[in-house]
């Protein structure tokens, strides 16, 4: 697109409204479409868009390729809550009443609240006049501004309309609406006022809150307090949360339910210590500013959620050397080295460094490809010198004659070689098995990095996305510590008695525990773990930083068992796999515990004891089981305490055993096996076009179950939803439907601003300028909280048949999440067409994945707003125009200015006509109707 804003021509109806929108960052969108012929003005944009998916499928082999690995399915990014950030900044500034450099605010914020300060918050500081005052003593550079606490006024100024919430990797924070705060306060005053909390109780609650920097549901406090400190929390605390107001911020994401509050810790530190620390840091900053121009700036961690990195080497997983890939990093380094090669190619610029000193920066003439590289002198010898290449991350001994003085203009780019720490491997950072596995999987490759902590040495999880299945490098390296001799034995014709069948998945896969040395050892370690956790009165073992692939503990049948985190839904709800029984569940993060350090090595080195099996010699293969067959097998084996099995075949690549299963010890006669009984039963007739499917490895999750009641609940293994290959999940197709659900009181219509006013929005779906879907940005955090609650509710309740009717509002499971949907149509093949009421997408889903929507989940208005772009004449939009429009708006936060509303009684029938503005660029705002009008003009001229 052009650098200046397009100016309308003639009488085209797309004049720009006068209101100035708020600024928003841009997010990448991903969509592929077929190729087409376009005006040259737009060819580069559209064709680059079309090639995106193809590029992402091939990992680049070197830095010169402009391609990054595809992003794995990781937790969604979330907007930050401005009010929460404002309250925290106010707390920090109150401790620094003499002023604070803006550059010092992010590290102080991270130290206080164990979270990163959202980048967009720094841009918004000048607008938060009720929180702070900004002084610019030197320049207009943000990092050189001084902050002071805001002067006290009689009335607090509301948040400026120019303050947009912004996507950030940090998890959602929440603030209770003003109206609800008043009602809660009023309610409190009508109750008998309890005495103040004892200091020791308040201290313990403060410790718990500090463990969960992304917030803690208030309803989880009693059980968490009891488990951690082995005593009961006073009962009046939940009814009088204001007693905790001095140690936490209280938010009410569900306004109609004051007990569903989220608590965020306040960190109170000694003011004198902070003031003295501030003085020292500001003195240091002043000194740094007085240094010569040859000071090399520090490398800034990329702002992307998942930056691409090139792994150089690792002699310690706590200090992995890597380089960031992309603009401002590898591209800037290539440009710098091109300039150095040209500069030192002229003899007049080659000033030899005759007396190098240890620690000195220098330019080195590398023998390979005649490159000139930046390096730092490590050791000076007689006629040689050892140097460290600061942009490439390795050392070399070279002749002194290859050293030149480094010109000051080559000091401007930060050193590109940096370090990271691998999450989960901290205790095994120098284990040879781990380092060998890491070298084979990661060294020299471009990977995707999930940054968990943005410290000086950031904490990361690395993913290899170059294959069909994304590989979690951290988790795979941890598995290198497993003792293979303790694995469940897999030998053809071997037989086992006293087998415990722990899980029957909906695709016919079963998981068993067979008597073995590994199982005996595991049971002994878990008994020690149980005793250890029962005896400890500490919050140290609470899991405060969950991530995919992390090994920890959760309760299964009332006892602590090993689990691996497989997916995160926001910051408080996650999916886990009980690795020793093959069962998956959804839980709150407060239900997890760290593995006790004294038992960590023993538990990590013991392989999972769940033996993955399938029944041999059946008329259907795994993935084609009917619900009736699954139910029959579950009823037969899950409550049998003495099963036997015989291994018929082993698939080593999948570590899958094909077995004959018995409910008696007569495993010599296969005619008595459950395999034969199943084959003889008439349980294999599918309803047309509806079938069960196994999930792809590491790509999706079982339907979770409540760990506390898991032995009484059907465990389901559900595959991701696709329109082409639909699933039929548990429950017989012939089961009688239950009675229609009680009539729901649907949520109120979403409130819209006045005509001509602005609102911050996120475009979830974009077909063309005549049809796209918005979500109000300010309530997105509430939607994610609601979906987390739905996951916990529906994954812990038994499946009940639902009589599906057109125009019915219900809950549907799609790709491991639960959504509020409207039934648009019921197909004869068991599929249902639904409309996602919060995201605006149309989906096909199996009727067995629908549940009644409870009233609890009808408080938040449906968030999807159907829209069309104002300022343009109605027309039939071409595919080329649709692609250009999607590139500019889909999956992006923008500013919308309301032009008109087509009202309706139901939210899904209401439509708005709006102007869309992209304000992510500092120099100008992009009005989308101008872009589309220009495109159609150029298309017409090219025709």
Secondary structure, 3 states (H helix, E strand, C coil): CCCCCCCCCCCCCCCCCCCCCCCCCCCCCCCCCCCCCCCHHHHHHHHHHHCHHHHHCCCCCCCCCCCCCCCCCCCCCEECCHHHHHHHHHHHHHCCCCCEEHHHHHHHHHHHHCCCCCHHHHHHHHHCCCCEEEECCCCCCHHHCEEEECCCCCCCCCCCCCCCCCEECCCCCCCCCHHHHHHHHHHHHHCCCCCCCCHHHHHHHHHHHHHCCCCEEHHHHHHHHHHHHCCCCCHHHCCCHHHHCCCEEEECCCCCCCCCCEEEECCCCCHHHHHHHHHHHHHHHHHHHHCCCCCCCCCCCCCCCCCEEEEEECCCCCCEEEEEECCCCHHHHHHHHHHHHHHHCCHHHCCECCCCCCCCEEEEECCHHHCEEEEEEEEECCCEEEEEECCCCEEEEEEHHHEEECCHHHHCCCCCCEEEEECCCHHHCCCHHHHHHHHHHCCCCEEEEEEEECCCCEEEEEEECCCCCCEEHHHHHHHCCCCHHHCCCCCCCCEEEEEEEEEECCCCCEEEECCCHHHHHHHHHHHHHHHHHHHCCCCCCECCCCCCCCEEEEEECCEEEEEEEEEEECCCEEEEEECCCCEEEEEEHHHCECCCHHHHHHHHHCCCCCEEEEECCCCCCCCCCCHHHHHHHHHHHCCCCCEEEEEEEEECCCCEEEEEEECCCCCCCHHHCHHHHHHHCCCCCCCCCCECCCCCCCCCCEECCCHHHHHHCCCEECCCCCCCCCECCCCCCCCCCCCCCCCCCCCCCCCCCCCCCEEEEEEEEEEECCEEEEEEHHHHHHHHHHHHHHHHHHCCCCCCCCCCCCCCEEEEEECCEEEEEEEEEECCCCEEEEEECCCCCEEEEEHHHEEECCHHHHCCCCCEEEEEECCCCCCCCCHHHHHHHHHHHCCCEEEEEEEEEECCCCHHHCEEEEEEEECCCCCCCEEHHHHHHHHHHHHHHHC
